[in-house]
Amino acid sequence: MTPAAVIVTVLGYIAVLFLVAWLSGRRADNAGFFTGNRRTPWYMAAFAMIGAAISGVTFISVPGSVAVDSFSYMQMVAGFTVGQLLVAFLLIPTFYRLKVVSLYEYLDDRFGVLSHRTGAWFFFISKILGAALRVYVVCAVLQLLVFSHYGLPFWANALITMLLVWLYTQQGGVKSLIWTDTLKTVCLVGSLVLSIYFIMRALGLSVGDTVHEVSASPMSQIFFFDDPSSGRYFWKMFLAGIVLLIAMTGLDQDLMQRNLSCATPRDSQKNIVLTAVSQMVVIFLFLVLGVLLYLYVDRTGMTLPEKSDQVFSMVSVEGGLPLIVGILFVIGLISSTYSAAGSALTALTTSFTVDILDGTKRYGEERLTRLRKGVHIGMALAMAAVILAFEYLADDSVINLVYKVASYTYGPILGMFAFGMMCRRKIRDRWMPLVAVAAPVLSALLQWWTMHAWNYEIGFELLIYNAGFTMLGMLLVSKRNDK
């Protein structure tokens, strides 16, 4: 696949994306930008969430990860499913009852303004790092396929990408995201299924042969119960999946703003349950694709790339497969990236405007619109800067790096919400920023100590310890609720 073909494919998708965003968001006001006016049908939200939950990192990194981690990721996905049910039946009723625009308004109502802003700042840090990581991995692929061919530097790649994301989200916000996520779901799932089909055909495999080859491969092992000190141990990944889902979806303004755009809590719950089932199927197909990619590399004598994240792109674009496979790869990659980056940009704009600047309470509609648009530009520039930073710092499988970052940054948010919902005690609000900063530091020290003292690896379940330290700190600065 030539760089020119990649460019044509990308521009074609972006043209369709801009048309969908313009048609769906051209009449959106501030309420439409922040909450979609709470008029989204639940089935539309559910279909959109299938794509929204899958980023370019999943598209590239999950298939490549099977060589080292096998299908162990499904252990975490099982935890995700339990986490989705907890979000649907514990958090959703609370958020609808309080009629929040931003999730972190709950912390203001429960503990006070400093707790509210602490939660918002930790979300801001979490989301900008996570979203930048997701965009970075796609920029790295485009740099390899297009920008380097024309002698363009990586910084130009990052700025052009974020400029396009800013342009398509700057009008409609959540109201546009539901429709652009629907487009993303169609493109991403279609690309996944058709890529599997064409690689099966290139390998000369029928459906029955594929099932046999995948199940016989050592890379398809799902459950790991043998070594509790391993990061792949079942109970560690399962429990981590539950808390990661609650933190990264249920307490994440980005993904929850779609769920909260439904008209009623019941509709939102139906959307979440359907999304949980769909997510299991789609991620399992990504892992199957990973086994097929490595089989193809082995049987054709190709040389594996240095990073597992590059296996899918190498086989699709340079593996001698029909041109349609490369086009499908690019469409899936671009659709997942632009939608994920756009939703993150919208969520960052919402949280910064509502939580940190208190814009919805301080300003009228006209001034709030100007403020929101200014924040939107600032968030796009900030994301571009973080993407450039990752160009020099990222040295791990990006799917692992995303969850490592989340284990540190989402822990205080999870601890604050858990403490608020599990007991009635108030806290001394002025101490909350210190508690929230201390928890990740203590978690990092614990992770280092267990590895050096016991050779025990704390993996993704670090989030549980982080939230626990936050709750312990809040207990120490708490006081009786006399109401």
Number of C-alpha atoms within 10 A of each C-alpha: 18 13 16 12 15 20 15 12 17 18 13 12 18 19 11 13 20 18 14 18 24 17 12 20 24 12 12 18 17 20 16 20 26 27 24 26 18 19 14 22 15 24 17 16 28 27 22 24 27 25 27 26 17 21 27 27 26 20 24 28 25 28 29 28 26 25 15 10 16 23 28 24 22 21 22 23 23 17 22 26 23 19 23 24 17 17 23 21 16 13 19 21 17 15 19 16 9 12 13 14 22 24 26 26 23 21 21 18 12 18 20 18 17 17 27 24 23 25 29 26 20 20 28 23 15 23 25 24 19 25 23 25 27 26 26 28 26 24 26 17 18 23 21 15 22 19 19 14 12 10 9 12 11 19 17 13 20 26 18 14 20 23 14 15 22 21 14 24 27 21 22 25 29 32 29 27 30 28 21 28 29 22 21 32 24 16 21 28 18 14 24 19 15 16 24 20 17 17 21 20 13 13 15 10 16 12 11 8 12 18 12 12 16 19 14 11 13 14 21 20 16 15 16 17 11 10 10 14 16 17 19 26 18 22 18 22 26 25 21 26 26 24 27 29 22 24 26 24 20 25 22 25 27 29 19 23 26 29 30 29 26 26 17 18 22 15 19 27 24 16 25 27 18 18 23 22 13 17 19 15 11 18 20 17 16 24 25 22 25 28 25 22 24 21 18 18 16 12 9 12 9 14 10 14 10 8 14 20 24 19 22 24 21 20 21 24 22 15 18 14 16 14 14 16 25 27 21 22 25 27 23 26 27 26 27 30 28 28 28 29 27 29 28 25 29 29 29 25 28 28 26 23 22 22 25 17 14 13 20 18 10 10 12 10 13 9 13 18 17 11 16 23 16 13 20 23 17 14 23 26 17 15 26 23 15 19 28 20 15 15 17 8 9 13 10 12 18 24 22 16 16 19 21 17 18 23 29 24 28 29 30 31 27 27 26 25 20 15 19 19 14 8 10 14 17 19 22 16 17 14 16 25 18 12 21 27 16 16 25 24 14 15 24 16 11 16 17 15 15 14 13 11 8 9 12 16 19 21 20 25 23 25 31 22 22 29 30 21 23 30 24 16 20 24 16 13 16 16 13 9 10 7 4
